[in-house]
């Protein structure tokens, strides 16, 4: 996934803030609050690990996508951008 693709997904997620929770899954997560968003991140992380242990690469890809999406919703909820996270990763290179 390129930086540009991350940014496009993030902008789409941001655009759902304040949208009708009846018409947008992302908006419904925002409406339920940070605790629910964080719970979803945890659920998706566990499901990702399970698929890795079971060796089903297609399911692992799908769960990884779900995890990344929910993580980005959590970032947006907390005012963190993908660039913020990428900068942290960049600062860790070579350590």
Secondary structure, DSSP 8 states (H G I E B T S, - for coil): --HHHHHHHHHHHHHTTTS-TTT-HHHHHHHH-HHHHHHHHHHHHHHHHHHHHHT-HHHHHHHHHHHHHHHHHHHHHHT--HHHHHHHHHHTTT-
